[in-house]
Amino acid sequence: MPTINMQYETVEDLKTVLGQEAMVLSAVSLAGKAMINNFEENIFVGSLGSNYCLWATNIFVTMGGLGQRTQNAVKLLGEALEEMQAADQNLKNSIPR
């Protein structure tokens, strides 16, 4: 699988990698939107954002290393999800039973 940092032998190689990166960025974008929408609509973060985040990350891992911006986007999305899940857990823990 070609990576964004390699020397391209053909234009098709470059198109393939750019197409893959576009797919990952789309998945990351969907995941981010799902997380934000889900967070706004519910006090507790449900599984929708988590599922999209895992989907985006799985696509990224399956395709191998792509561009640095994509790597950063996936990393930031993962960090945001962790923070939201921690906030969700803290909120659940603070409710008297």
PETA-V415886 format. One record per backbone hydrogen bond with DSSP energy under -1.0 kcal/mol. NH is the residue of the N-H (numbers start at 0). CO is the residue of the C=O. E is the energy in kcal/mol with one decimal. If there is no record, write none. Layout:
BEGIN
[[NH	CO	E] [NH	CO	E]]
END
This chain:
BEGIN
[[5	2	-1.5] [13	9	-1.4] [14	10	-2.6] [15	11	-2.5] [16	12	-2.2] [17	13	-2.6] [18	14	-2.4] [19	15	-2.1] [20	16	-2.5] [21	17	-2.2] [22	18	-1.9] [23	19	-2.2] [24	20	-2.7] [25	21	-2.1] [26	22	-2.3] [27	23	-2.8] [28	24	-2.5] [29	25	-2.7] [30	26	-2.4] [31	27	-2.6] [32	28	-2.6] [33	29	-2.7] [34	30	-2.5] [35	31	-2.5] [36	32	-3.0] [37	33	-2.6] [38	34	-2.2] [39	35	-2.3] [40	36	-2.1] [41	37	-1.7] [50	46	-3.0] [51	47	-2.3] [52	48	-2.4] [53	49	-2.6] [54	50	-2.4] [55	51	-2.7] [56	52	-2.6] [57	53	-3.0] [58	54	-2.4] [59	55	-2.2] [60	56	-2.8] [61	57	-2.9] [62	58	-2.1] [70	66	-2.2] [71	67	-2.7] [72	68	-2.4] [73	69	-2.7] [74	70	-2.4] [75	71	-2.8] [76	72	-2.3] [77	73	-2.3] [78	74	-2.3] [79	75	-2.6] [80	76	-2.4] [81	77	-2.2] [82	78	-2.3] [83	79	-2.5] [84	80	-2.7] [85	81	-2.3] [86	82	-2.5] [87	83	-2.5] [88	84	-2.4] [89	85	-2.6] [90	86	-2.3] [91	87	-2.4] [92	88	-2.5] [93	89	-1.3]]
END
